[in-house]
Amino acid sequence: LIAGSNYLANVIPNHVIKISIALEERFTTSILPFFEELLYLFHTLDSEQQKSVYTYARSITTELTTAISNILQLFLHGLSNFFLTLPNLASVFLFSLLATFFISKDWYRLSSLFRSLIPAKVSKSFTYVLYDLKHALFSYARTQIFLILLTSLTVLVGLFILGVPYPFTVVLIIAFVDLLPYVGTGLVFIPWIFYAFFTDESSLAIGLALLYFIILIQRQLVEPKVLSKNMGLDPFVTLIVLFVGFKVFGFVGLFIGPAILVFIQALYRVRVFHDLYQFIIAPIKKSARRPPNEDKRWKR
Protein backbone atom coordinates (compact mmCIF):
# COMPACT_ATOMS: atom_id res chain seq x y z
CA LEU A 1 0.00 0.00 0.00
CA ILE A 2 2.87 2.41 0.76
CA ALA A 3 4.51 1.58 -2.58
CA GLY A 4 1.16 2.05 -4.33
CA SER A 5 0.62 5.42 -2.64
CA ASN A 6 4.09 6.57 -3.70
CA TYR A 7 3.39 5.35 -7.21
CA LEU A 8 0.12 7.31 -7.38
CA ALA A 9 1.82 10.43 -5.95
CA ASN A 10 4.44 10.25 -8.72
CA VAL A 11 2.15 9.23 -11.57
CA ILE A 12 -0.96 11.38 -11.03
CA PRO A 13 0.82 14.70 -11.85
CA ASN A 14 2.12 13.15 -15.06
CA HIS A 15 -1.39 12.01 -15.92
CA VAL A 16 -2.72 15.53 -15.30
CA ILE A 17 -0.10 16.94 -17.66
CA LYS A 18 -0.91 14.21 -20.18
CA ILE A 19 -4.64 14.90 -20.17
CA SER A 20 -4.04 18.66 -20.43
CA ILE A 21 -1.86 18.04 -23.50
CA ALA A 22 -4.56 15.77 -24.98
CA LEU A 23 -7.23 18.41 -24.39
CA GLU A 24 -5.00 21.06 -25.94
CA GLU A 25 -4.45 18.87 -29.02
CA ARG A 26 -8.20 18.28 -29.37
CA PHE A 27 -8.80 22.02 -29.04
CA THR A 28 -6.26 22.88 -31.72
CA THR A 29 -7.35 20.11 -34.11
CA SER A 30 -11.14 20.22 -33.65
CA ILE A 31 -12.50 23.25 -31.81
CA LEU A 32 -10.15 25.96 -33.12
CA PRO A 33 -10.75 25.16 -36.83
CA PHE A 34 -14.48 25.22 -36.13
CA PHE A 35 -14.22 28.74 -34.67
CA GLU A 36 -12.03 29.85 -37.59
CA GLU A 37 -14.67 28.56 -40.00
CA LEU A 38 -17.37 30.43 -38.09
CA LEU A 39 -15.25 33.61 -38.21
CA TYR A 40 -14.78 33.17 -41.95
CA LEU A 41 -18.54 32.75 -42.43
CA PHE A 42 -19.12 35.83 -40.27
CA HIS A 43 -16.93 37.96 -42.54
CA THR A 44 -18.84 36.77 -45.61
CA LEU A 45 -22.08 38.23 -44.23
CA ASP A 46 -23.27 41.73 -45.06
CA SER A 47 -23.22 44.51 -42.46
CA GLU A 48 -26.83 44.04 -41.31
CA GLN A 49 -26.37 40.30 -40.78
CA GLN A 50 -23.10 40.91 -38.98
CA LYS A 51 -24.84 43.43 -36.74
CA SER A 52 -27.62 40.93 -35.94
CA VAL A 53 -25.11 38.19 -35.15
CA TYR A 54 -23.11 40.60 -32.99
CA THR A 55 -26.24 41.68 -31.09
CA TYR A 56 -27.28 38.06 -30.54
CA ALA A 57 -23.79 37.06 -29.37
CA ARG A 58 -23.68 40.06 -27.05
CA SER A 59 -27.04 39.12 -25.50
CA ILE A 60 -25.83 35.55 -24.94
CA THR A 61 -22.63 36.87 -23.34
CA THR A 62 -24.64 39.18 -21.09
CA GLU A 63 -26.96 36.36 -19.98
CA LEU A 64 -24.01 34.05 -19.37
CA THR A 65 -22.20 36.72 -17.35
CA THR A 66 -25.35 37.37 -15.31
CA ALA A 67 -25.83 33.66 -14.63
CA ILE A 68 -22.19 33.24 -13.54
CA SER A 69 -22.40 36.30 -11.27
CA ASN A 70 -25.63 34.98 -9.72
CA ILE A 71 -24.01 31.60 -9.09
CA LEU A 72 -20.97 33.26 -7.50
CA GLN A 73 -23.24 35.47 -5.42
CA LEU A 74 -25.22 32.46 -4.18
CA PHE A 75 -22.01 30.60 -3.41
CA LEU A 76 -20.52 33.52 -1.47
CA HIS A 77 -23.81 34.07 0.35
CA GLY A 78 -23.98 30.40 1.33
CA LEU A 79 -20.33 30.52 2.42
CA SER A 80 -20.98 33.56 4.61
CA ASN A 81 -24.04 31.87 6.13
CA PHE A 82 -21.93 28.80 6.85
CA PHE A 83 -19.32 30.86 8.67
CA LEU A 84 -22.07 32.66 10.59
CA THR A 85 -23.50 29.32 11.77
CA LEU A 86 -20.12 28.02 12.97
CA PRO A 87 -20.48 29.50 16.51
CA ASN A 88 -23.95 27.95 16.80
CA LEU A 89 -22.65 24.60 15.58
CA ALA A 90 -19.76 24.77 18.05
CA SER A 91 -22.11 25.51 20.96
CA VAL A 92 -24.48 22.69 19.94
CA PHE A 93 -21.56 20.28 19.65
CA LEU A 94 -20.21 21.32 23.06
CA PHE A 95 -23.57 20.98 24.83
CA SER A 96 -24.24 17.65 23.09
CA LEU A 97 -20.86 16.37 24.21
CA LEU A 98 -21.48 17.44 27.81
CA ALA A 99 -25.01 16.00 27.77
CA THR A 100 -23.67 12.70 26.43
CA PHE A 101 -21.08 12.57 29.21
CA PHE A 102 -23.57 13.27 32.01
CA ILE A 103 -26.21 10.90 30.60
CA SER A 104 -23.59 8.16 30.29
CA LYS A 105 -22.37 8.86 33.83
CA ASP A 106 -25.88 8.55 35.34
CA TRP A 107 -27.26 6.06 32.84
CA TYR A 108 -28.28 3.35 35.32
CA ARG A 109 -29.92 5.85 37.68
CA LEU A 110 -31.82 7.50 34.82
CA SER A 111 -32.93 4.16 33.40
CA SER A 112 -34.18 3.03 36.84
CA LEU A 113 -36.07 6.31 37.22
CA PHE A 114 -37.56 5.89 33.75
CA ARG A 115 -38.73 2.34 34.53
CA SER A 116 -40.30 3.48 37.80
CA LEU A 117 -42.33 6.22 36.10
CA ILE A 118 -43.89 4.17 33.32
CA PRO A 119 -46.01 1.01 33.46
CA ALA A 120 -44.23 -2.33 33.40
CA LYS A 121 -45.90 -3.39 30.15
CA VAL A 122 -44.79 -0.20 28.37
CA SER A 123 -41.27 -0.61 29.77
CA LYS A 124 -41.13 -4.20 28.54
CA SER A 125 -42.37 -3.20 25.08
CA PHE A 126 -39.86 -0.35 24.94
CA THR A 127 -37.05 -2.75 25.86
CA TYR A 128 -38.03 -5.11 23.05
CA VAL A 129 -38.26 -2.26 20.54
CA LEU A 130 -34.85 -0.95 21.60
CA TYR A 131 -33.37 -4.44 21.27
CA ASP A 132 -34.78 -4.80 17.74
CA LEU A 133 -33.42 -1.40 16.74
CA LYS A 134 -29.96 -2.27 18.07
CA HIS A 135 -30.07 -5.57 16.23
CA ALA A 136 -31.15 -3.82 13.03
CA LEU A 137 -28.40 -1.20 13.38
CA PHE A 138 -25.64 -3.77 13.78
CA SER A 139 -27.17 -5.89 11.01
CA TYR A 140 -27.19 -2.88 8.68
CA ALA A 141 -23.55 -2.10 9.52
CA ARG A 142 -22.63 -5.76 8.95
CA THR A 143 -24.49 -5.68 5.62
CA GLN A 144 -22.66 -2.55 4.45
CA ILE A 145 -19.30 -4.06 5.39
CA PHE A 146 -20.17 -7.23 3.47
CA LEU A 147 -21.23 -5.22 0.41
CA ILE A 148 -18.05 -3.13 0.52
CA LEU A 149 -15.92 -6.28 0.79
CA LEU A 150 -17.82 -7.85 -2.12
CA THR A 151 -17.35 -4.73 -4.25
CA SER A 152 -13.67 -4.52 -3.33
CA LEU A 153 -13.11 -8.17 -4.27
CA THR A 154 -14.86 -7.66 -7.63
CA VAL A 155 -12.83 -4.52 -8.33
CA LEU A 156 -9.60 -6.28 -7.34
CA VAL A 157 -10.25 -9.16 -9.75
CA GLY A 158 -11.20 -6.71 -12.51
CA LEU A 159 -8.07 -4.58 -11.99
CA PHE A 160 -5.88 -7.69 -12.07
CA ILE A 161 -7.48 -8.68 -15.39
CA LEU A 162 -7.02 -5.15 -16.80
CA GLY A 163 -3.39 -5.09 -15.66
CA VAL A 164 -3.69 -1.92 -13.56
CA PRO A 165 -0.56 -1.38 -11.43
CA TYR A 166 -0.86 -1.43 -7.64
CA PRO A 167 -4.46 -2.66 -7.58
CA PHE A 168 -4.57 -3.03 -3.78
CA THR A 169 -4.07 0.72 -3.31
CA VAL A 170 -6.79 1.51 -5.83
CA VAL A 171 -9.14 -0.97 -4.16
CA LEU A 172 -8.48 0.64 -0.77
CA ILE A 173 -9.47 4.06 -2.18
CA ILE A 174 -12.59 2.60 -3.83
CA ALA A 175 -13.59 0.83 -0.59
CA PHE A 176 -13.32 4.16 1.24
CA VAL A 177 -15.48 6.09 -1.25
CA ASP A 178 -17.95 3.17 -1.34
CA LEU A 179 -19.02 4.29 2.13
CA LEU A 180 -20.64 7.33 0.51
CA PRO A 181 -24.26 6.48 -0.31
CA TYR A 182 -25.55 6.83 -3.87
CA VAL A 183 -22.20 8.25 -5.14
CA GLY A 184 -20.03 5.32 -4.11
CA THR A 185 -17.56 3.84 -6.54
CA GLY A 186 -18.68 6.18 -9.33
CA LEU A 187 -16.64 8.92 -7.66
CA VAL A 188 -13.52 7.02 -8.78
CA PHE A 189 -14.66 5.11 -11.85
CA ILE A 190 -16.42 7.88 -13.82
CA PRO A 191 -13.45 10.33 -13.88
CA TRP A 192 -11.09 7.41 -14.52
CA ILE A 193 -13.15 6.24 -17.51
CA PHE A 194 -13.25 9.74 -19.02
CA TYR A 195 -9.52 10.15 -18.45
CA ALA A 196 -8.73 6.84 -20.16
CA PHE A 197 -10.99 7.82 -23.06
CA PHE A 198 -9.42 11.25 -23.58
CA THR A 199 -5.88 9.84 -23.37
CA ASP A 200 -6.66 7.33 -26.17
CA GLU A 201 -6.59 4.31 -23.85
CA SER A 202 -9.84 2.98 -25.28
CA SER A 203 -9.32 -0.62 -24.15
CA LEU A 204 -8.80 0.47 -20.54
CA ALA A 205 -11.81 2.82 -20.73
CA ILE A 206 -14.04 0.01 -22.04
CA GLY A 207 -12.75 -2.40 -19.39
CA LEU A 208 -13.34 0.09 -16.59
CA ALA A 209 -16.82 0.87 -17.91
CA LEU A 210 -17.71 -2.84 -17.98
CA LEU A 211 -16.30 -3.31 -14.47
CA TYR A 212 -18.31 -0.33 -13.17
CA PHE A 213 -21.47 -1.67 -14.84
CA ILE A 214 -20.92 -5.08 -13.22
CA ILE A 215 -20.48 -3.43 -9.81
CA LEU A 216 -23.70 -1.43 -10.22
CA ILE A 217 -25.72 -4.50 -11.24
CA GLN A 218 -24.17 -6.58 -8.47
CA ARG A 219 -24.95 -3.92 -5.86
CA GLN A 220 -28.56 -3.50 -6.98
CA LEU A 221 -29.19 -7.26 -6.99
CA VAL A 222 -27.38 -8.19 -3.79
CA GLU A 223 -28.13 -5.23 -1.47
CA PRO A 224 -31.91 -5.76 -1.04
CA LYS A 225 -31.45 -9.51 -0.56
CA VAL A 226 -28.65 -9.15 2.02
CA LEU A 227 -30.50 -6.39 3.86
CA SER A 228 -33.63 -8.50 4.04
CA LYS A 229 -31.70 -11.54 5.26
CA ASN A 230 -29.77 -9.73 8.00
CA MET A 231 -32.56 -7.41 9.12
CA GLY A 232 -35.45 -9.83 8.77
CA LEU A 233 -37.23 -7.87 6.04
CA ASP A 234 -38.88 -9.02 2.83
CA PRO A 235 -36.61 -8.37 -0.21
CA PHE A 236 -39.39 -6.77 -2.26
CA VAL A 237 -40.49 -4.56 0.65
CA THR A 238 -36.86 -3.62 1.30
CA LEU A 239 -36.43 -2.59 -2.34
CA ILE A 240 -39.60 -0.46 -2.19
CA VAL A 241 -38.46 1.15 1.07
CA LEU A 242 -35.03 1.98 -0.38
CA PHE A 243 -36.64 3.54 -3.46
CA VAL A 244 -39.24 5.54 -1.51
CA GLY A 245 -36.68 6.66 1.06
CA PHE A 246 -34.36 7.90 -1.67
CA LYS A 247 -37.16 9.76 -3.46
CA VAL A 248 -38.46 11.41 -0.28
CA PHE A 249 -35.28 12.14 1.71
CA GLY A 250 -32.54 11.91 -0.92
CA PHE A 251 -29.49 9.72 -0.36
CA VAL A 252 -30.09 9.96 3.43
CA GLY A 253 -33.33 8.07 2.76
CA LEU A 254 -31.27 4.98 1.96
CA PHE A 255 -30.60 4.87 5.72
CA ILE A 256 -33.88 6.38 6.98
CA GLY A 257 -36.18 4.11 4.94
CA PRO A 258 -34.97 0.76 6.34
CA ALA A 259 -34.75 2.29 9.85
CA ILE A 260 -38.42 3.37 9.73
CA LEU A 261 -39.45 -0.04 8.43
CA VAL A 262 -37.52 -1.83 11.18
CA PHE A 263 -39.05 0.48 13.80
CA ILE A 264 -42.59 -0.23 12.55
CA GLN A 265 -41.84 -3.96 12.46
CA ALA A 266 -40.50 -3.82 16.03
CA LEU A 267 -43.66 -2.07 17.19
CA TYR A 268 -45.74 -4.74 15.47
CA ARG A 269 -43.79 -7.56 17.13
CA VAL A 270 -44.41 -6.23 20.63
CA ARG A 271 -48.12 -5.78 19.77
CA VAL A 272 -48.13 -2.01 20.19
CA PHE A 273 -50.62 -1.58 17.37
CA HIS A 274 -52.79 -4.32 18.90
CA ASP A 275 -52.76 -2.56 22.27
CA LEU A 276 -53.64 0.77 20.63
CA TYR A 277 -56.50 -0.94 18.83
CA GLN A 278 -57.79 -2.44 22.07
CA PHE A 279 -57.46 0.91 23.84
CA ILE A 280 -59.01 3.19 21.18
CA ILE A 281 -61.07 1.26 18.62
CA ALA A 282 -62.49 -1.58 20.71
CA PRO A 283 -64.37 0.65 23.24
CA ILE A 284 -65.87 2.63 20.36
CA LYS A 285 -67.14 -0.54 18.67
CA LYS A 286 -68.43 -1.88 21.98
CA SER A 287 -70.33 1.34 22.61
CA ALA A 288 -71.79 1.21 19.10
CA ARG A 289 -73.07 -2.36 19.66
CA ARG A 290 -74.67 -1.54 23.07
CA PRO A 291 -78.51 -2.03 23.16
CA PRO A 292 -80.69 1.12 23.19
CA ASN A 293 -82.01 0.66 26.77
CA GLU A 294 -78.43 0.17 28.02
CA ASP A 295 -77.46 3.37 26.19
CA LYS A 296 -80.29 5.23 28.01
CA ARG A 297 -79.17 3.95 31.39
CA TRP A 298 -75.58 4.85 30.51
CA LYS A 299 -76.68 8.38 29.57
CA ARG A 300 -78.70 8.82 32.79
C-alpha positions, 0 to 999 in steps of 0.5 A: 500500500505504501509503494502504491501510494508513492506510485500514485503520488508520482504518476498522477501529476504526469497524468494531469499533464498528459490529459491537459496536452490531450485536451490542448491537441483536441482544441487545436485540431477540432475546436479551433478550426471550427471557430475559424470557419465560423469567423470566416462565415461571419466575414462573408455576411453583409453589415446588417447580418453581422450586426444581428449576429453581434447583437445576438452574441452580445445578448448571450454573453450578457446572460451568461455573465449574469448567470455566472455572477448569480451563481458566484453570489449564491455561493458567497452568500452560502459561504458567509451563512456557513461561517455565521453558523459556525459558533452555533454549531460549536455551541451545539456540539459542546452541549451535546458532548457534555449531555452525552457525558452526564447521561452516560455517567448517570445512565443506570440511575436514569434508566431506573427512574424511567422504569419506575415512572412508566407502566411495566408493560410499556417498559417491557415493550420499549425494551423489546423495541430498543433491542430490535433497533440495536439488532437492526443497526448492527445488522445494517452495519454488517451488511454494508461491510459485506457489500463493501468487501464484495465490491472490493473483491470484484474490483480487485479481480477486474483490476488484475485482469485489466493489468492496472498497477498497484491494484490493492491501493486503488481498491483501498481508495474505492472501498473508502469512497464506497461508504458514501451512499448513492455516489459510491464507486462512481466517484472514482470510476467515472473520472477514470473512464473519461480520463482513459478515453481522452488519453486514447486508452480505449481498451482500458476505458471500455474495461473500466466501464464494464467493471463499473457496470458489473459493480452497479448491477451486483450492488442493486441485486445483492443489497436488497437480498442481504439487507432482508436476510440480516434485518429480517425484512422481505426483499421486495419490501426492502427494495420499495423502502429503499426507493421511496426513502431515496425519493423522499429524503434523498441519499439519506433516505437509503438509511432512513427508509430501512430504519423506519421499516424496522421500527414499525416492524418492532412495534408490530412484534411487541403488539403495540398496534394491537394494544392501541386498537384495544385501547381506542377502537375496541371501546368505540365498537363496543359502545356502538353495539350496546342495546338502546335501553343500556345506552339510556341507562348509561346516559342517565 
